[in-house]
Amino acid sequence: MKSAARSFLAALGFAATTALAQTAWDMPTPYPAANFHTENIQQFVNDVATATGGKLKITVHPGGSLFKANEIKRAVQGGQAQIGEILLSGYANEDPVFGADGVPFLATSYPEAKKLWQAQRPVLEAKLARQGLKVLFSVPWPPQGIFSKNPINSAADLKGVKWRAYSPQTSRIAELVGAQPVTIQAAELSQALATGAVGAFMTSGATGYDSKVWEQVKNFYDVQAWLPKNAVLVSQKAFDALDKATQDALLKAAAAAEERGWKLSEEKTKFYLAELAKNGMNVATPSPQLKADLQKVGETMIGEWLKSAGADGQAILDAYRKK
């Protein structure tokens, strides 16, 4: 009996020690579980658990179920969650540095977007460090293109066209090419196209695929205007509380997640564009004239961004153009 009691107490003590040794983190994300960003994060979390032998357990809360998209950064800053995912350009009003990847026609391909991230990251890390946050990794969304009911060979073809705007950037693009910006939410897009309220708009192939825009629009121009990025941030305090081996495992898994996520984003882009073509859309690269016209729009908007971003913006741009 005494032996059994001793064994029970030993087992209880072992369980308690194991429980104490395990660190549990909550990770809110804004997107559904089936979204490729969330799937990549789940793989990252699994890699961390495996590498640490279950010592660090991260629970993913997708779809804004724990905190809404615009609450996640504050939740990690305030210690309500230890780690979380944000859309970087969603915080451009807080500081223009967050919106570097939302500047149209600055980085118009995956290699350029990667260079821009390498230039943006040190400046962003310095700002976030002052807020008690650390960047683990970043993954881009598919690039933005132009959907149009009528063929477009130059910016002149957009003059007077009703242009669906969903952000300050897309409204400004409309102004610069002489189109008429019309604010239309994604949920209202199909109806707006059907009634003629919109003749052209800019978004990713993913949104075009999800909205089945081929039912009303036949042209897609792969101008790759910008590639917005998500970033996974961790509380510096929570990170510092980990032992060195666990920190190293976390950083290694993060580096793998970034590399995997960029490849996945590019693969998804190809899939979406192939699906648009399969459903009867004319998927085209922009003509040299359209490309040149949009480049001028980009130069104007880069200048406007630099004014608001100041020295930090100039540092990012200089580093981007050197690489």
Backbone bond lengths (Angstrom), bond angles and torsions (degrees), N, CA, C in turn:
res aa  C-N    CA-C-N  psi(-1)  N-CA   C-N-CA  omega(-1)  CA-C   N-CA-C  phi
1 M - - - 1.467 - - 1.527 110.29 -
2 K 1.343 114.91 -46.61 1.457 119.41 179.92 1.528 110.40 -62.11
3 S 1.343 116.21 -39.15 1.460 121.87 -179.95 1.527 110.32 -63.69
4 A 1.341 115.45 -42.30 1.473 120.59 179.42 1.521 110.33 -63.97
5 A 1.361 114.94 -40.49 1.470 119.58 -179.48 1.532 109.89 -64.86
6 R 1.367 114.48 -42.03 1.456 118.36 179.24 1.523 111.14 -61.98
7 S 1.343 116.11 -42.91 1.475 121.11 179.20 1.524 110.74 -61.52
8 F 1.344 115.45 -40.90 1.471 120.46 -179.50 1.534 110.27 -64.05
9 L 1.350 114.81 -44.81 1.470 119.30 -179.67 1.526 111.68 -65.82
10 A 1.335 115.87 -36.46 1.471 120.22 178.39 1.520 110.28 -65.33
11 A 1.345 114.80 -42.68 1.479 119.71 179.34 1.516 110.39 -63.69
12 L 1.352 114.73 -40.36 1.467 120.86 179.52 1.528 109.89 -63.82
13 G 1.313 115.12 -42.49 1.472 119.89 179.08 1.510 111.67 -64.34
14 F 1.346 116.70 -40.58 1.464 121.27 178.26 1.525 110.59 -63.16
15 A 1.338 116.14 -43.82 1.467 121.08 179.55 1.521 110.56 -61.69
16 A 1.333 115.59 -41.38 1.469 120.04 -179.83 1.525 110.92 -64.99
17 T 1.348 115.32 -41.70 1.471 119.79 179.20 1.521 110.65 -63.67
18 T 1.353 115.82 -42.45 1.465 120.79 179.08 1.517 110.28 -62.23
19 A 1.350 115.42 -43.66 1.469 119.79 -179.56 1.522 110.64 -61.68
20 L 1.339 115.45 -40.19 1.458 120.07 179.97 1.519 110.92 -68.11
21 A 1.330 115.96 -34.44 1.460 120.79 -177.09 1.522 111.88 -72.85
22 Q 1.339 117.05 -27.18 1.458 119.46 -177.71 1.533 111.13 -81.49
23 T 1.329 115.78 132.46 1.462 121.54 175.55 1.527 107.91 -103.94
24 A 1.326 117.06 128.72 1.467 121.40 -179.29 1.529 109.95 -111.91
25 W 1.323 115.94 125.80 1.456 122.16 178.47 1.527 110.32 -116.98
26 D 1.322 115.77 148.62 1.465 121.59 172.28 1.520 108.69 -105.13
27 M 1.345 115.91 137.47 1.465 120.90 -178.47 1.528 111.25 -128.27
28 P 1.338 118.10 97.81 1.463 120.04 175.00 1.535 111.07 -76.08
29 T 1.330 117.07 139.97 1.469 122.58 173.90 1.534 107.89 -132.74
30 P 1.334 117.77 152.39 1.469 119.84 -174.83 1.528 115.19 -84.55
31 Y 1.336 117.73 -14.13 1.466 119.93 -168.37 1.528 112.36 -111.03
32 P 1.354 117.01 158.92 1.469 120.46 -177.31 1.526 112.94 -62.08
33 A 1.316 115.55 161.50 1.473 121.18 -177.89 1.521 111.87 -60.30
34 A 1.355 117.89 -30.77 1.464 121.44 -177.43 1.521 113.50 -83.50
35 N 1.340 117.62 -7.23 1.464 120.91 178.29 1.531 109.62 -67.94
36 F 1.334 117.17 143.12 1.464 118.87 -174.81 1.528 112.54 -63.67
37 H 1.335 118.16 -29.06 1.466 120.44 175.87 1.538 110.13 -63.38
38 T 1.331 115.38 -45.26 1.475 120.22 -178.28 1.527 110.87 -67.95
39 E 1.327 116.59 -39.40 1.470 120.23 178.21 1.536 110.26 -62.07
40 N 1.323 115.94 -39.66 1.464 120.28 178.16 1.531 110.79 -65.44
41 I 1.327 115.81 -40.46 1.471 120.77 178.50 1.526 110.95 -65.02
42 Q 1.330 116.58 -39.52 1.464 119.76 179.13 1.526 110.45 -62.84
43 Q 1.333 116.62 -38.15 1.464 120.54 177.03 1.532 110.44 -65.78
44 F 1.335 115.95 -40.11 1.467 121.95 176.38 1.535 110.28 -58.56
45 V 1.323 116.10 -46.68 1.467 122.63 -179.70 1.535 110.66 -62.33
46 N 1.331 115.88 -42.30 1.469 120.78 178.36 1.536 110.59 -63.79
47 D 1.346 115.90 -40.51 1.468 120.71 179.74 1.528 110.76 -63.57
48 V 1.340 116.12 -40.08 1.470 121.07 178.82 1.530 110.22 -63.39
49 A 1.326 115.84 -45.63 1.474 120.66 -179.55 1.535 111.07 -60.72
50 T 1.334 115.71 -43.13 1.469 120.79 -179.96 1.530 111.07 -66.19
51 A 1.343 115.47 -47.21 1.474 119.97 -176.74 1.519 112.78 -65.51
52 T 1.335 116.85 -29.21 1.475 119.81 -178.05 1.527 111.89 -100.27
53 G 1.331 116.86 5.85 1.466 120.00 -178.78 1.519 111.99 60.96
54 G 1.339 115.63 33.99 1.471 120.77 179.17 1.522 113.82 81.56
55 K 1.318 117.09 4.59 1.468 121.13 -177.90 1.532 111.75 -66.47
56 L 1.360 115.49 -37.02 1.461 120.18 175.87 1.519 107.87 -114.56
57 K 1.331 115.38 114.19 1.470 120.57 -179.30 1.526 108.38 -111.03
58 I 1.327 116.26 119.66 1.462 121.86 179.31 1.517 108.72 -110.64
59 T 1.324 116.25 124.12 1.473 121.21 178.15 1.519 109.02 -101.03
60 V 1.340 116.18 119.86 1.461 121.98 179.45 1.526 109.40 -83.70
61 H 1.333 115.76 131.46 1.474 122.27 176.00 1.535 107.19 -116.11
62 P 1.358 118.12 90.66 1.468 120.42 -173.75 1.533 113.38 -78.47
63 G 1.341 113.45 172.42 1.475 120.05 171.70 1.512 115.56 63.21
64 G 1.321 117.96 26.14 1.463 120.09 179.77 1.512 113.37 66.77
65 S 1.338 117.30 23.62 1.470 121.15 -175.08 1.530 113.48 -73.87
66 L 1.329 117.35 -26.78 1.468 120.37 178.94 1.531 110.41 -98.01
67 F 1.326 115.60 -48.05 1.473 121.86 173.81 1.525 107.68 -138.41
68 K 1.329 116.35 144.64 1.465 120.47 177.30 1.531 108.58 -68.21
69 A 1.346 114.90 161.45 1.473 121.04 -176.14 1.529 112.57 -49.53
70 N 1.326 116.71 -47.13 1.468 119.69 -175.83 1.527 113.69 -79.15
71 E 1.339 117.19 -0.73 1.472 121.29 179.17 1.533 113.02 -103.34
72 I 1.345 115.96 -12.38 1.468 120.08 -169.95 1.523 112.82 -65.11
73 K 1.317 117.62 -45.73 1.469 119.98 -177.96 1.525 110.52 -60.43
74 R 1.322 116.03 -45.70 1.465 120.63 -179.66 1.527 110.68 -64.26
75 A 1.336 117.02 -36.78 1.466 120.87 -179.88 1.529 111.28 -63.55
76 V 1.341 116.64 -40.21 1.466 120.21 179.31 1.534 109.77 -72.28
77 Q 1.330 116.82 -39.24 1.471 120.79 176.60 1.530 111.35 -60.68
78 G 1.333 115.59 -39.91 1.456 120.40 -175.32 1.519 114.88 -87.87
79 G 1.342 117.29 -0.17 1.452 120.69 177.62 1.518 115.15 82.03
80 Q 1.357 117.20 9.11 1.472 119.55 176.65 1.521 110.82 -75.41
81 A 1.333 116.21 -24.24 1.466 123.39 172.65 1.522 105.60 -139.07
82 Q 1.320 116.41 151.14 1.465 119.56 -176.43 1.533 112.47 -89.75
83 I 1.340 116.02 -23.16 1.461 121.87 -173.10 1.522 107.47 -152.32
84 G 1.334 117.26 149.29 1.460 119.26 -179.60 1.521 111.68 -165.23
85 E 1.340 115.35 167.21 1.474 122.16 -179.47 1.522 109.57 -114.18
86 I 1.353 115.91 135.90 1.467 120.30 177.66 1.530 110.32 -132.50
87 L 1.346 116.14 158.65 1.461 121.97 168.50 1.525 106.06 -88.34
88 L 1.319 117.48 114.86 1.463 121.14 -172.95 1.528 113.20 -55.98
89 S 1.340 116.83 -47.84 1.461 119.36 -175.82 1.530 112.50 -67.46
90 G 1.323 116.42 -13.94 1.465 120.52 176.09 1.519 112.43 -66.76
91 Y 1.349 116.86 -13.57 1.468 121.58 -178.88 1.535 111.77 -110.78
92 A 1.349 116.07 18.28 1.467 120.30 -179.17 1.521 111.99 -63.70
93 N 1.332 118.42 -27.40 1.468 120.45 177.85 1.531 111.13 -70.23
94 E 1.351 115.77 -29.47 1.472 120.28 176.39 1.522 110.23 -69.89
95 D 1.351 114.62 -42.33 1.455 120.59 178.27 1.531 107.61 -161.12
96 P 1.351 118.94 127.22 1.471 121.39 -178.00 1.529 114.14 -56.56
97 V 1.333 117.46 -23.27 1.470 120.74 179.12 1.531 111.17 -57.77
98 F 1.329 116.47 -34.79 1.471 120.07 178.32 1.529 111.28 -63.59
99 G 1.326 117.03 -25.41 1.462 121.17 -174.81 1.517 114.99 -98.05
100 A 1.325 118.31 15.90 1.474 120.44 -178.52 1.522 111.91 -56.45
101 D 1.336 116.85 -37.98 1.469 119.33 -178.31 1.528 112.67 -82.80
102 G 1.335 116.93 1.78 1.463 120.84 176.32 1.519 111.95 -102.95
103 V 1.338 116.76 5.50 1.469 120.92 177.90 1.531 108.01 -80.49
104 P 1.337 118.20 115.07 1.469 120.46 -174.91 1.521 113.89 -60.92
105 F 1.323 114.86 137.67 1.461 124.48 172.93 1.529 114.27 64.98
106 L 1.316 116.53 18.76 1.468 120.34 173.84 1.532 108.68 -84.64
107 A 1.320 116.97 -50.92 1.470 122.71 175.94 1.523 106.98 -123.09
108 T 1.347 116.38 113.56 1.469 119.70 -170.57 1.531 113.93 -117.74
109 S 1.328 116.08 24.43 1.465 120.29 176.48 1.526 107.47 -158.70
110 Y 1.308 116.49 167.59 1.466 118.99 178.85 1.534 112.45 -62.80
111 P 1.359 119.11 -43.91 1.478 117.96 177.32 1.532 112.33 -61.03
112 E 1.347 116.81 -40.15 1.473 119.60 179.19 1.528 110.58 -67.85
113 A 1.333 116.41 -39.72 1.464 120.40 178.92 1.527 110.58 -62.83
114 K 1.320 116.16 -36.35 1.475 120.61 177.72 1.532 110.20 -66.14
115 K 1.338 116.44 -42.28 1.473 120.92 177.50 1.532 110.80 -62.61
116 L 1.336 115.14 -40.91 1.468 119.17 179.56 1.528 110.47 -64.55
117 W 1.311 116.96 -39.78 1.468 121.03 178.13 1.531 110.67 -62.94
118 Q 1.337 116.47 -41.58 1.470 120.33 178.85 1.535 111.07 -63.61
119 A 1.345 116.12 -32.97 1.465 120.61 178.51 1.528 111.53 -78.14
120 Q 1.337 115.92 -36.73 1.469 121.75 -176.43 1.531 111.65 -76.80
121 R 1.310 116.65 -34.83 1.470 121.01 -169.91 1.535 114.74 -56.29
122 P 1.350 119.80 -49.25 1.474 118.53 -178.39 1.529 113.30 -60.92
123 V 1.348 116.46 -39.20 1.466 120.66 -179.94 1.529 109.54 -67.39
124 L 1.325 115.07 -42.99 1.463 120.99 179.62 1.528 110.92 -65.20
125 E 1.330 116.38 -42.13 1.473 120.73 -179.34 1.525 110.99 -61.43
126 A 1.335 116.52 -39.37 1.471 120.48 179.71 1.526 110.77 -63.94
127 K 1.344 115.81 -41.29 1.470 120.20 179.46 1.536 110.85 -66.89
128 L 1.329 115.63 -45.50 1.460 120.28 -177.74 1.527 111.66 -68.22
129 A 1.328 116.77 -32.57 1.472 120.61 178.24 1.531 110.28 -59.98
130 R 1.340 115.80 -37.03 1.469 119.71 178.43 1.526 111.78 -68.93
131 Q 1.314 116.19 -16.38 1.471 121.49 177.89 1.529 111.79 -101.30
132 G 1.343 115.46 7.59 1.471 119.71 178.96 1.516 113.56 77.14
133 L 1.354 116.18 25.82 1.466 120.46 -177.53 1.527 110.84 -122.99
134 K 1.332 114.86 152.33 1.467 121.63 -179.98 1.531 108.54 -129.60
135 V 1.341 116.95 134.77 1.473 121.40 177.30 1.528 108.73 -81.07
136 L 1.320 116.41 129.01 1.465 120.23 175.05 1.525 110.96 -96.81
137 F 1.348 116.67 -51.45 1.467 119.30 176.75 1.519 110.70 -162.91
138 S 1.338 114.65 167.12 1.458 121.22 -178.97 1.524 109.92 -138.88
139 V 1.339 116.07 144.22 1.470 122.05 -179.41 1.532 109.10 -136.82
140 P 1.340 118.52 133.63 1.459 120.18 -177.79 1.523 114.43 -83.76
141 W 1.315 114.46 157.64 1.468 122.52 168.09 1.528 107.84 -85.60
142 P 1.342 118.08 164.70 1.471 119.57 173.67 1.531 111.02 -58.24
143 P 1.341 117.23 151.63 1.462 120.60 -177.83 1.530 113.87 -69.13
144 Q 1.332 114.97 157.60 1.461 122.43 -178.63 1.534 110.50 -86.69
145 G 1.333 116.33 134.22 1.463 121.67 177.89 1.522 110.15 -127.86
146 I 1.326 116.72 179.11 1.468 121.56 -179.20 1.528 110.16 -108.22
147 F 1.317 116.06 125.02 1.465 123.10 172.02 1.528 107.12 -100.14
148 S 1.328 116.51 135.88 1.467 119.27 -178.35 1.530 111.28 -147.45
149 K 1.335 114.95 141.06 1.469 119.25 175.96 1.532 110.46 -67.63
150 N 1.342 115.93 -37.80 1.463 120.91 -179.09 1.528 110.65 -107.74
151 P 1.335 117.20 154.49 1.476 119.81 177.81 1.534 111.07 -61.24
152 I 1.334 116.45 146.49 1.479 122.04 178.78 1.532 108.29 -125.42
153 N 1.324 115.52 120.31 1.462 120.18 176.53 1.522 112.31 -108.32
154 S 1.345 115.15 -20.35 1.461 119.82 178.10 1.524 108.17 -154.52
155 A 1.343 116.43 170.18 1.468 120.06 179.27 1.529 111.09 -62.79
156 A 1.337 117.26 -25.62 1.472 121.26 179.24 1.534 111.30 -60.45
157 D 1.337 116.89 -29.15 1.472 120.84 179.45 1.527 112.41 -70.09
158 L 1.341 116.52 -11.32 1.471 120.35 179.48 1.529 112.06 -96.62
159 K 1.323 116.49 -3.88 1.472 120.29 -177.29 1.527 110.13 -62.69
160 G 1.334 114.82 124.86 1.455 120.82 178.24 1.523 115.01 79.52
161 V 1.326 117.29 -6.36 1.477 121.31 -179.63 1.526 109.63 -71.61
162 K 1.334 115.99 139.40 1.475 120.19 176.48 1.523 107.83 -74.64
163 W 1.320 114.85 117.38 1.476 122.85 -170.35 1.519 109.22 -113.42
164 R 1.302 116.53 120.53 1.466 120.13 178.70 1.526 110.23 -69.33
165 A 1.342 116.11 121.12 1.461 121.86 178.89 1.529 109.24 -113.23
166 Y 1.324 116.12 138.73 1.474 119.65 179.54 1.527 111.78 -131.92
167 S 1.346 116.28 5.15 1.461 120.75 -178.88 1.522 108.46 -158.85
168 P 1.337 117.64 163.92 1.473 119.84 176.19 1.533 112.29 -56.05
169 Q 1.360 116.25 -38.06 1.466 119.44 -179.50 1.524 112.12 -63.31
170 T 1.347 116.67 -45.84 1.464 119.31 -177.31 1.536 111.44 -69.86
171 S 1.324 117.59 -31.17 1.472 121.07 174.52 1.525 110.55 -66.89
172 R 1.326 115.51 -41.62 1.463 120.44 -178.66 1.527 110.68 -66.51
173 I 1.336 117.38 -38.80 1.468 120.83 176.79 1.527 109.48 -59.46
174 A 1.341 116.53 -45.30 1.475 121.21 178.87 1.526 110.68 -57.17
175 E 1.325 116.41 -46.16 1.471 121.13 179.81 1.522 111.09 -59.22
176 L 1.316 116.43 -43.96 1.472 121.39 -175.11 1.524 113.44 -71.30
177 V 1.346 117.91 -25.26 1.476 119.98 178.27 1.534 111.83 -100.57
178 G 1.338 116.40 0.08 1.463 120.13 177.27 1.518 114.57 83.96
179 A 1.331 117.29 14.55 1.473 120.78 176.27 1.528 109.82 -83.56
180 Q 1.330 116.35 169.94 1.472 121.21 178.68 1.525 109.06 -102.62
181 P 1.341 117.99 107.82 1.475 118.45 179.65 1.522 112.29 -69.94
182 V 1.342 115.73 132.04 1.461 122.56 177.75 1.527 107.25 -127.69
183 T 1.323 117.19 123.63 1.471 119.96 -178.58 1.524 109.93 -78.47
184 I 1.321 115.57 114.86 1.469 122.10 -179.24 1.523 108.08 -133.88
185 Q 1.323 116.83 126.75 1.462 120.81 177.14 1.528 109.92 -76.14
186 A 1.326 116.14 156.63 1.470 121.13 -177.58 1.524 112.24 -55.25
187 A 1.331 116.31 -39.74 1.467 120.73 -178.13 1.532 112.12 -65.61
188 E 1.333 117.14 -22.82 1.470 121.35 -177.52 1.526 112.54 -99.67
189 L 1.331 117.19 0.59 1.459 121.85 -172.07 1.529 112.67 -61.75
190 S 1.337 117.37 -48.21 1.468 120.49 -178.10 1.522 111.80 -58.39
191 Q 1.324 116.14 -44.57 1.467 120.74 -179.97 1.533 110.93 -65.67
192 A 1.335 115.93 -40.78 1.474 120.82 179.63 1.526 110.76 -62.41
193 L 1.322 116.49 -38.81 1.461 120.82 178.37 1.526 110.69 -68.48
194 A 1.328 115.81 -42.10 1.471 121.05 -178.60 1.526 112.38 -64.60
195 T 1.325 116.95 -34.36 1.476 121.19 -177.55 1.522 112.96 -91.51
196 G 1.336 116.85 -3.78 1.457 119.84 179.79 1.515 113.69 83.18
197 A 1.333 117.43 10.05 1.472 120.78 178.57 1.515 111.46 -69.22
198 V 1.338 115.98 -19.78 1.466 121.74 179.76 1.530 108.78 -137.13
199 G 1.352 115.55 137.85 1.457 119.86 177.93 1.518 113.34 -114.62
200 A 1.330 115.87 -18.22 1.473 120.78 -179.89 1.525 109.22 -156.80
201 F 1.301 115.48 157.08 1.470 119.87 178.65 1.513 109.68 -165.27
202 M 1.312 114.74 164.50 1.454 121.11 -178.60 1.524 109.86 -120.25
203 T 1.332 115.51 126.00 1.462 120.94 176.33 1.530 107.37 -164.37
204 S 1.322 117.42 -176.27 1.469 120.00 -179.39 1.521 110.92 -85.20
205 G 1.323 115.20 161.98 1.462 120.45 175.07 1.516 111.10 -60.00
206 A 1.327 116.43 -28.16 1.467 121.39 179.29 1.529 110.76 -62.30
207 T 1.344 116.61 -46.22 1.465 120.62 179.72 1.523 110.24 -66.50
208 G 1.343 115.96 -39.44 1.465 119.91 177.30 1.518 111.59 -60.17
209 Y 1.324 115.27 -41.48 1.473 121.11 178.91 1.520 110.56 -66.90
210 D 1.335 116.41 -47.76 1.467 120.78 -178.86 1.525 111.93 -62.13
211 S 1.348 116.69 -34.92 1.470 121.40 -176.60 1.524 112.92 -90.16
212 K 1.346 117.20 -2.98 1.476 121.88 -177.45 1.526 111.44 50.39
213 V 1.318 115.99 49.70 1.471 120.09 -174.50 1.524 113.12 -67.00
214 W 1.333 116.70 -15.63 1.471 119.57 179.29 1.529 112.04 -61.05
215 E 1.332 117.42 -15.99 1.470 120.00 178.39 1.530 111.11 -68.23
216 Q 1.357 117.53 -24.68 1.468 120.40 179.32 1.531 114.40 -125.15
217 V 1.344 117.13 -22.28 1.463 121.34 -174.96 1.521 109.51 -120.25
218 K 1.328 116.19 138.16 1.468 118.79 -175.70 1.530 114.80 -113.29
219 N 1.330 117.84 -7.40 1.469 119.65 -175.85 1.535 112.16 -120.86
220 F 1.320 115.10 132.69 1.467 120.88 173.82 1.526 108.25 -131.01
221 Y 1.342 115.82 125.29 1.457 121.52 179.09 1.531 109.00 -109.51
222 D 1.315 114.44 118.03 1.465 121.11 -174.12 1.537 110.03 -81.42
223 V 1.343 115.57 69.92 1.471 120.16 -176.49 1.529 112.57 -80.05
224 Q 1.334 116.54 -13.33 1.481 122.18 178.57 1.528 110.00 47.47
225 A 1.332 115.10 55.40 1.464 121.53 -174.03 1.522 113.12 -59.60
226 W 1.303 116.58 -41.16 1.473 120.64 173.43 1.516 108.75 -163.84
227 L 1.321 116.13 159.61 1.462 122.38 179.86 1.526 107.79 -122.70
228 P 1.340 117.26 92.15 1.469 119.52 -179.63 1.525 110.74 -64.78
229 K 1.335 116.10 150.31 1.469 119.80 -175.78 1.525 112.43 -123.34
230 N 1.316 114.22 148.66 1.467 121.55 167.25 1.526 107.56 -96.47
231 A 1.325 115.80 152.67 1.467 119.89 175.15 1.521 109.35 -132.66
232 V 1.324 115.64 143.84 1.464 121.62 174.55 1.523 107.43 -100.73
233 L 1.335 115.05 121.15 1.462 122.15 -177.92 1.523 110.12 -113.07
234 V 1.329 115.77 146.67 1.465 120.70 176.97 1.530 108.23 -125.11
235 S 1.323 115.70 147.51 1.460 120.63 174.39 1.523 108.69 -66.65
236 Q 1.330 117.24 127.07 1.464 120.88 179.70 1.529 110.29 -60.34
237 K 1.315 115.90 -36.58 1.470 120.87 179.83 1.535 110.40 -63.25
238 A 1.336 116.23 -43.98 1.467 120.09 179.31 1.525 110.60 -67.27
239 F 1.340 116.17 -38.51 1.470 121.02 179.30 1.530 110.15 -64.78
240 D 1.338 116.39 -44.68 1.470 121.09 -178.52 1.527 112.63 -64.90
241 A 1.326 116.26 -23.86 1.472 120.44 -179.37 1.536 112.23 -76.49
242 L 1.327 116.80 -13.08 1.470 120.72 179.38 1.525 109.74 -80.29
243 D 1.333 116.87 152.69 1.459 118.96 173.70 1.522 109.30 -74.35
244 K 1.318 117.79 164.38 1.463 123.50 -173.40 1.531 112.37 -57.69
245 A 1.327 117.01 -42.87 1.471 121.01 -178.37 1.529 110.72 -62.82
246 T 1.331 116.67 -40.65 1.469 121.11 179.90 1.526 110.48 -69.90
247 Q 1.324 117.00 -39.91 1.471 121.01 175.88 1.531 110.16 -58.61
248 D 1.319 115.88 -46.47 1.468 120.72 -179.11 1.526 111.15 -62.42
249 A 1.338 116.44 -40.93 1.472 121.22 179.07 1.527 110.61 -63.82
250 L 1.333 115.88 -40.21 1.467 121.52 179.77 1.532 110.65 -64.45
251 L 1.327 116.66 -45.63 1.467 121.35 -179.40 1.529 111.80 -66.82
252 K 1.323 116.85 -36.37 1.464 120.75 178.48 1.530 110.61 -67.13
253 A 1.330 116.34 -43.23 1.467 120.94 178.28 1.530 110.80 -65.31
254 A 1.341 116.35 -35.00 1.470 121.14 178.72 1.529 110.76 -66.28
255 A 1.329 116.78 -43.31 1.474 120.62 178.97 1.526 110.50 -61.90
256 A 1.334 116.23 -40.03 1.472 120.77 178.39 1.529 110.54 -66.86
257 A 1.330 116.72 -38.38 1.472 121.55 -179.98 1.519 110.86 -65.70
258 E 1.333 116.69 -38.40 1.470 119.56 179.02 1.527 110.51 -65.15
259 E 1.316 116.08 -47.30 1.475 120.20 -179.60 1.530 111.04 -62.16
260 R 1.328 116.04 -45.34 1.471 121.20 -179.92 1.532 111.11 -65.01
261 G 1.345 116.04 -41.69 1.459 121.11 -177.32 1.516 113.14 -64.31
262 W 1.342 116.90 -39.87 1.476 120.09 178.20 1.518 110.40 -63.89
263 K 1.333 116.77 -42.13 1.476 120.38 179.05 1.524 110.28 -64.26
264 L 1.315 115.71 -43.24 1.464 121.70 -179.06 1.529 110.88 -62.35
265 S 1.333 116.75 -42.69 1.465 121.37 179.44 1.529 110.49 -60.34
266 E 1.331 115.71 -43.69 1.472 120.01 -179.39 1.527 111.01 -66.47
267 E 1.326 116.26 -40.49 1.469 120.30 177.79 1.526 110.96 -62.93
268 K 1.324 116.20 -42.29 1.474 121.32 179.49 1.528 110.48 -63.26
269 T 1.346 115.87 -38.58 1.462 120.36 179.41 1.519 109.94 -59.99
270 K 1.322 116.65 -46.66 1.470 121.20 178.82 1.525 110.81 -60.30
271 F 1.342 115.96 -40.89 1.464 120.86 179.22 1.529 110.83 -61.69
272 Y 1.353 116.67 -47.98 1.464 120.46 -177.92 1.529 111.22 -62.03
273 L 1.325 117.13 -43.74 1.461 120.31 -178.70 1.530 110.67 -66.54
274 A 1.329 116.81 -37.52 1.472 120.72 177.26 1.526 110.43 -63.87
275 E 1.335 116.37 -38.38 1.472 120.57 179.51 1.534 111.31 -68.28
276 L 1.348 117.27 -37.63 1.466 120.44 176.96 1.532 109.03 -61.18
277 A 1.336 116.36 -46.18 1.465 120.82 -179.96 1.528 111.18 -64.07
278 K 1.330 115.90 -40.85 1.470 121.00 -179.77 1.525 111.55 -61.12
279 N 1.345 115.24 -30.06 1.468 119.96 -179.35 1.529 112.77 -93.89
280 G 1.333 115.59 21.05 1.461 120.38 170.61 1.513 116.73 92.07
281 M 1.326 118.05 8.92 1.456 119.50 179.40 1.525 111.65 -85.82
282 N 1.328 115.45 149.07 1.452 121.38 172.90 1.529 107.32 -86.44
283 V 1.335 116.84 101.71 1.466 121.73 -179.86 1.528 107.63 -95.80
284 A 1.324 116.47 112.28 1.464 119.93 -171.90 1.521 112.55 -131.61
285 T 1.320 115.17 156.21 1.464 120.11 169.99 1.537 105.98 -82.06
286 P 1.333 118.87 151.22 1.460 119.91 -178.88 1.529 111.55 -66.64
287 S 1.331 116.34 147.21 1.469 120.50 176.14 1.536 108.60 -64.70
288 P 1.329 118.13 159.11 1.475 119.96 177.84 1.535 112.10 -54.83
289 Q 1.344 116.89 -37.55 1.459 119.90 -179.09 1.525 111.36 -68.31
290 L 1.332 116.40 -44.45 1.471 120.21 179.26 1.526 109.76 -63.45
291 K 1.314 115.58 -40.94 1.465 120.04 179.86 1.539 110.09 -61.99
292 A 1.339 116.42 -43.64 1.472 121.03 179.80 1.530 111.03 -65.26
293 D 1.334 115.88 -40.75 1.471 120.35 179.50 1.528 110.97 -63.70
294 L 1.320 115.62 -42.53 1.469 119.88 -178.97 1.528 110.89 -70.30
295 Q 1.329 115.61 -30.44 1.468 119.52 177.39 1.530 110.34 -63.42
296 K 1.339 115.92 -37.86 1.476 120.62 177.48 1.526 110.38 -64.72
297 V 1.329 115.92 -41.96 1.467 121.03 176.39 1.524 109.02 -59.12
298 G 1.336 114.99 -44.31 1.461 120.66 179.49 1.523 112.25 -60.51
299 E 1.324 116.72 -42.72 1.470 120.50 -179.36 1.527 111.28 -61.44
300 T 1.333 115.50 -40.72 1.472 120.01 177.81 1.522 110.54 -62.86
301 M 1.338 115.70 -45.55 1.462 120.14 -176.04 1.527 112.60 -74.08
302 I 1.326 116.34 -29.01 1.476 119.68 174.31 1.527 108.83 -65.33
303 G 1.332 115.97 -42.80 1.461 120.96 178.05 1.519 112.00 -60.25
304 E 1.341 115.73 -41.03 1.469 120.71 179.47 1.531 110.60 -66.41
305 W 1.349 115.67 -39.94 1.473 119.75 178.98 1.533 110.68 -65.45
306 L 1.339 115.51 -41.77 1.461 119.68 -179.98 1.526 111.73 -60.35
307 K 1.328 116.34 -38.16 1.468 120.21 178.51 1.515 110.48 -59.68
308 S 1.326 116.14 -43.40 1.472 119.82 -177.76 1.523 112.11 -78.01
309 A 1.344 117.10 -32.11 1.479 120.57 -176.67 1.524 112.72 -85.64
310 G 1.321 117.77 -18.38 1.463 121.53 175.61 1.520 114.41 62.29
311 A 1.335 115.31 -142.03 1.469 121.78 -175.23 1.528 112.06 -61.26
312 D 1.341 116.86 -37.45 1.475 120.15 178.91 1.525 110.54 -63.29
313 G 1.332 115.71 -43.19 1.463 120.28 178.80 1.515 111.49 -63.17
314 Q 1.328 116.55 -41.70 1.458 120.95 178.90 1.526 110.86 -64.07
315 A 1.329 116.72 -39.55 1.474 121.22 178.18 1.517 110.72 -62.19
316 I 1.332 116.99 -41.54 1.475 121.29 178.87 1.526 109.73 -65.12
317 L 1.327 116.48 -47.38 1.464 121.22 -177.70 1.534 111.30 -63.48
318 D 1.331 116.82 -42.23 1.463 120.75 179.42 1.529 110.90 -63.03
319 A 1.328 116.39 -44.40 1.467 121.15 -180.00 1.530 110.50 -65.59
320 Y 1.321 116.54 -38.64 1.479 122.09 179.85 1.525 110.61 -64.81
321 R 1.322 116.81 -42.90 1.463 120.14 -175.51 1.536 112.94 -79.53
322 K 1.331 116.55 -16.63 1.479 120.68 176.94 1.513 111.58 -77.80
323 K 1.318 116.16 -34.80 1.478 121.25 -170.64 1.522 112.23 -68.91
